[in-house]
Amino acid sequence: MFLTPAPWPPAFVDAMRKSYLAAGPRFATLTMVPKPLELNAFGSGAAQWWETMERKPITRLMFIGLLLFILVLGAWFIFFG
């Protein structure tokens, strides 16, 4: 009935308005507590590695130096190899 064009019968319009006002349950507000992340073996290893990098600056410097060396070596082979 409501899929037909606009001149609807008054009884239908009245029934739709009443049912709209009475529709739906009242929703309760819920509190969501955050849970800690569950990391797999790769994720927990990465988290441990990250903590090590934060605690030991020499390890961080060695890692950055290794990355730079690999980048320079890769650029050397790309451009001159």
C-alpha positions in Angstrom: 0.0 0.0 0.0 2.8 2.5 0.9 4.6 1.8 -2.4 1.8 3.4 -4.4 1.9 7.1 -5.2 1.0 9.8 -2.7 -2.8 10.0 -2.2 -3.0 7.3 0.6 -6.1 6.6 2.5 -6.4 8.5 5.8 -6.8 5.3 7.8 -3.5 4.0 6.4 -1.6 7.2 7.1 -3.0 7.2 10.7 -2.0 3.6 11.3 1.5 4.2 9.9 2.0 7.2 12.2 0.9 5.3 15.3 3.0 2.3 14.5 6.0 4.5 13.9 5.7 6.2 17.3 5.4 2.8 19.0 8.2 1.0 17.1 11.5 -0.1 18.4 12.9 -1.2 21.8 14.6 1.2 24.1 18.3 0.6 23.9 20.3 0.4 27.1 23.6 2.3 27.3 26.6 -0.1 27.6 30.1 0.6 28.7 32.8 -1.1 26.7 36.0 -1.9 28.5 39.1 -2.1 26.3 40.8 -5.4 26.3 44.6 -5.8 25.8 45.7 -6.9 22.4 46.5 -10.5 21.8 49.5 -10.7 19.6 50.6 -13.8 17.7 54.2 -15.0 17.7 55.3 -12.4 15.1 53.5 -9.6 16.9 54.9 -10.4 20.4 58.4 -10.7 18.9 58.1 -7.4 17.2 56.8 -5.8 20.5 59.8 -7.2 22.4 62.2 -6.0 19.7 60.6 -2.5 19.8 61.0 -2.4 23.6 64.7 -3.4 23.2 65.2 -0.6 20.7 63.7 1.9 23.2 65.9 0.7 26.1 69.2 0.3 24.3 70.2 3.2 22.1 73.3 1.5 20.8 71.1 -1.3 19.3 68.9 1.3 17.7 71.9 3.1 16.2 73.3 -0.2 14.9 70.0 -1.1 13.3 69.7 2.3 11.6 73.3 2.0 10.4 72.5 -1.5 9.0 69.4 -0.1 7.2 71.4 2.7 5.7 74.1 0.4 4.6 71.6 -1.9 2.9 70.0 1.1 1.2 73.3 2.4 -0.1 74.3 -1.1 -1.2 71.0 -1.5 -3.1 71.4 1.9 -4.7 74.9 1.0 -5.8 73.8 -2.2 -7.5 70.8 -0.5 -9.1 72.8 2.5 -10.5 76.3 1.1 -11.0 75.9 -2.7 -11.1 
